[in-house]
């Protein structure tokens, strides 16, 4: 049974597609992410291969993308699913999955740092690439690049 079949059975609204490699891709609502993340883990998706985020369009939604994999002994081709969670640009909040997959730690922090998506209940959600004093979210499509950068002495 695919994850999408389980979602239909339990009446969780989602959008379904497949990428060019045939991997199931789900688009879900932010409020359903906690439940779907737990179910995915229980269903056997024990590895968060990657998490990334992107700005869908200027003034539009922000998306957080999770690539989950079922890793089992003796299986040559593990099952994969891609889950996209969309957040409002004005208050982008998505539940953190750090407590399920520890590998989400730095990945969610990078998404926060670059796009300003807040991951609720993340234990250390702070900037990871940019200085703490940086203003704005550099990977948003409506970000205005400052004309002046203060070069700090690395020594």
C-alpha contacts under 8 A as a table, 3 or more apart, distances in Angstrom:
res1	aa1	res2	aa2	distance
1	X	5	X	6.19
1	X	6	X	7.11
2	X	5	X	5.22
2	X	6	X	6.69
3	X	6	X	5.15
3	X	7	X	6.35
3	X	40	X	7.21
4	X	7	X	4.99
4	X	8	X	6.25
4	X	14	X	7.97
4	X	16	X	7.23
4	X	26	X	7.33
5	X	8	X	5.19
5	X	9	X	6.19
6	X	9	X	5.06
6	X	10	X	6.27
7	X	10	X	5.21
7	X	11	X	5.97
7	X	12	X	5.02
7	X	13	X	7.19
7	X	14	X	7.60
8	X	11	X	4.93
8	X	12	X	6.04
8	X	13	X	7.24
9	X	12	X	7.89
12	X	32	X	7.52
13	X	28	X	6.97
13	X	29	X	7.70
14	X	26	X	6.51
14	X	27	X	5.49
14	X	28	X	4.79
14	X	29	X	7.18
15	X	26	X	5.63
15	X	27	X	4.89
15	X	28	X	6.66
16	X	24	X	7.26
16	X	25	X	5.84
16	X	26	X	4.80
16	X	27	X	6.46
17	X	24	X	6.12
17	X	25	X	5.07
17	X	26	X	6.47
18	X	21	X	7.60
18	X	22	X	5.20
18	X	23	X	5.28
18	X	24	X	4.69
18	X	25	X	5.23
19	X	22	X	5.23
19	X	23	X	5.45
19	X	24	X	6.86
19	X	25	X	6.69
20	X	23	X	7.48
23	X	80	X	6.24
23	X	81	X	5.92
23	X	82	X	7.07
24	X	80	X	7.25
24	X	81	X	5.11
24	X	82	X	6.21
25	X	81	X	6.01
25	X	82	X	4.60
25	X	83	X	5.77
25	X	84	X	7.49
26	X	81	X	7.75
26	X	82	X	6.22
26	X	83	X	4.78
26	X	84	X	6.03
27	X	83	X	5.98
27	X	84	X	4.75
27	X	85	X	6.09
27	X	86	X	7.71
28	X	32	X	6.81
28	X	33	X	7.03
28	X	83	X	7.28
28	X	84	X	6.29
28	X	85	X	5.39
28	X	86	X	7.17
29	X	32	X	5.46
29	X	33	X	6.68
29	X	85	X	6.07
29	X	86	X	6.45
30	X	33	X	5.36
30	X	85	X	5.77
30	X	86	X	6.21
30	X	87	X	6.48
30	X	93	X	7.97
30	X	94	X	6.00
30	X	95	X	7.63
31	X	34	X	7.13
32	X	35	X	5.64
32	X	36	X	6.16
33	X	36	X	5.07
33	X	37	X	5.82
33	X	85	X	7.16
33	X	94	X	7.79
33	X	95	X	6.92
34	X	37	X	5.27
34	X	38	X	6.38
34	X	95	X	6.36
34	X	97	X	7.63
35	X	38	X	5.31
35	X	39	X	6.17
36	X	39	X	5.02
36	X	40	X	5.92
37	X	40	X	5.06
37	X	41	X	6.29
37	X	97	X	7.20
37	X	100	X	7.82
38	X	41	X	5.17
38	X	42	X	6.17
38	X	100	X	7.31
39	X	42	X	5.00
39	X	43	X	5.80
40	X	43	X	4.93
40	X	44	X	6.44
40	X	45	X	5.46
41	X	44	X	5.23
41	X	45	X	4.73
41	X	46	X	5.49
41	X	100	X	7.48
42	X	45	X	7.15
44	X	70	X	5.50
44	X	71	X	7.79
45	X	48	X	7.71
45	X	68	X	5.85
45	X	69	X	5.10
45	X	70	X	4.23
45	X	71	X	7.20
45	X	80	X	7.83
46	X	68	X	7.47
46	X	69	X	6.49
46	X	70	X	5.65
46	X	71	X	6.57
46	X	101	X	7.59
47	X	68	X	5.80
47	X	69	X	5.20
47	X	70	X	6.45
47	X	71	X	6.87
47	X	101	X	6.91
48	X	51	X	7.34
48	X	66	X	7.05
48	X	67	X	6.03
48	X	68	X	4.71
48	X	69	X	6.42
48	X	101	X	6.19
48	X	103	X	6.47
48	X	104	X	7.16
49	X	66	X	7.79
49	X	67	X	5.49
49	X	68	X	5.71
49	X	69	X	6.53
50	X	66	X	6.05
50	X	67	X	5.29
50	X	68	X	7.41
50	X	104	X	7.74
50	X	107	X	7.43
51	X	64	X	7.10
51	X	65	X	5.47
51	X	66	X	4.57
51	X	67	X	6.31
51	X	104	X	6.81
51	X	107	X	5.77
51	X	108	X	7.01
52	X	64	X	5.85
52	X	65	X	5.25
52	X	66	X	6.81
52	X	107	X	6.67
52	X	108	X	7.49
52	X	111	X	6.36
53	X	62	X	7.25
53	X	63	X	5.38
53	X	64	X	4.24
53	X	65	X	5.74
53	X	111	X	5.65
53	X	115	X	7.49
54	X	62	X	5.96
54	X	63	X	5.40
54	X	64	X	6.73
54	X	115	X	7.32
54	X	139	X	7.56
54	X	140	X	7.69
55	X	58	X	7.30
55	X	60	X	7.46
55	X	61	X	6.57
55	X	62	X	4.69
55	X	63	X	6.36
55	X	115	X	7.46
55	X	139	X	7.33
55	X	140	X	5.66
55	X	141	X	6.45
56	X	60	X	6.10
56	X	61	X	5.60
56	X	62	X	5.68
56	X	63	X	6.67
57	X	60	X	4.87
57	X	61	X	6.77
57	X	141	X	6.79
58	X	140	X	7.56
58	X	141	X	5.23
58	X	142	X	5.58
59	X	89	X	6.93
59	X	142	X	7.20
60	X	88	X	7.45
60	X	89	X	6.34
61	X	86	X	6.24
61	X	87	X	5.71
61	X	88	X	5.20
61	X	89	X	5.32
62	X	86	X	5.74
62	X	87	X	5.31
62	X	88	X	6.50
62	X	89	X	5.97
62	X	92	X	7.13
62	X	115	X	7.87
62	X	117	X	7.68
63	X	84	X	6.39
63	X	85	X	5.59
63	X	86	X	4.45
63	X	87	X	6.24
64	X	84	X	5.75
64	X	85	X	5.20
64	X	86	X	6.40
64	X	111	X	7.86
65	X	82	X	6.97
65	X	83	X	5.74
65	X	84	X	4.48
65	X	85	X	6.36
66	X	82	X	5.65
66	X	83	X	5.13
66	X	84	X	6.39
67	X	80	X	7.11
67	X	81	X	5.99
67	X	82	X	4.55
67	X	83	X	6.54
68	X	80	X	5.64
68	X	81	X	5.35
68	X	82	X	6.23
68	X	83	X	7.86
69	X	78	X	6.50
69	X	79	X	5.73
69	X	80	X	4.46
69	X	81	X	6.58
70	X	78	X	5.60
70	X	79	X	5.25
70	X	80	X	6.39
71	X	75	X	7.61
71	X	78	X	5.76
71	X	79	X	7.61
72	X	75	X	5.86
72	X	78	X	7.32
75	X	78	X	6.22
85	X	94	X	7.74
87	X	91	X	7.55
87	X	92	X	4.94
87	X	93	X	6.31
87	X	94	X	6.87
87	X	117	X	7.98
88	X	91	X	5.70
88	X	92	X	5.11
88	X	93	X	7.76
89	X	92	X	5.33
92	X	116	X	7.16
92	X	117	X	4.95
92	X	118	X	6.07
93	X	117	X	5.85
93	X	118	X	4.75
93	X	119	X	5.83
93	X	120	X	6.60
94	X	117	X	7.19
94	X	118	X	6.30
94	X	119	X	4.95
94	X	120	X	6.04
95	X	119	X	5.20
95	X	120	X	4.63
95	X	121	X	6.82
96	X	99	X	7.48
96	X	104	X	7.95
96	X	108	X	7.59
96	X	119	X	4.71
96	X	120	X	5.34
96	X	121	X	5.92
96	X	122	X	5.48
97	X	100	X	5.27
97	X	101	X	6.04
97	X	102	X	7.79
97	X	104	X	6.50
97	X	122	X	7.80
98	X	101	X	5.16
98	X	102	X	4.91
98	X	103	X	7.02
98	X	104	X	5.13
98	X	105	X	5.77
98	X	122	X	6.40
99	X	102	X	6.33
101	X	104	X	5.87
102	X	105	X	5.91
103	X	106	X	7.12
103	X	107	X	7.32
104	X	107	X	5.18
104	X	108	X	5.67
105	X	108	X	5.70
105	X	109	X	6.40
105	X	122	X	7.69
105	X	124	X	7.94
106	X	109	X	4.93
106	X	110	X	6.10
106	X	128	X	7.72
107	X	110	X	5.17
107	X	111	X	6.39
108	X	111	X	5.06
108	X	112	X	6.16
108	X	119	X	6.98
108	X	125	X	7.83
109	X	112	X	5.00
109	X	113	X	6.07
109	X	124	X	7.86
109	X	125	X	5.66
109	X	126	X	6.32
109	X	127	X	6.50
109	X	128	X	6.29
110	X	113	X	4.96
110	X	114	X	6.08
110	X	127	X	7.17
110	X	128	X	6.10
110	X	129	X	6.99
111	X	114	X	5.34
111	X	115	X	5.64
111	X	116	X	6.86
111	X	117	X	6.36
112	X	115	X	5.49
112	X	116	X	4.42
112	X	117	X	4.64
112	X	118	X	5.88
112	X	119	X	7.49
112	X	125	X	7.44
112	X	126	X	7.45
112	X	127	X	7.09
113	X	116	X	5.83
113	X	117	X	7.91
113	X	126	X	7.12
113	X	127	X	4.87
113	X	128	X	6.40
113	X	129	X	6.81
113	X	130	X	6.84
113	X	137	X	6.67
114	X	137	X	5.02
114	X	138	X	5.37
114	X	139	X	5.31
114	X	140	X	7.50
115	X	137	X	4.85
115	X	138	X	6.66
115	X	139	X	5.59
115	X	140	X	5.68
116	X	136	X	7.86
116	X	137	X	5.75
118	X	125	X	7.72
119	X	122	X	5.78
119	X	125	X	7.32
122	X	125	X	5.69
126	X	132	X	7.87
127	X	130	X	6.02
127	X	131	X	6.90
127	X	132	X	6.04
128	X	131	X	7.77
130	X	134	X	6.36
131	X	134	X	5.42
136	X	143	X	7.09
137	X	140	X	5.90
137	X	143	X	6.54
138	X	143	X	5.88
138	X	145	X	7.60
139	X	143	X	6.99
140	X	143	X	5.28
146	X	149	X	7.05
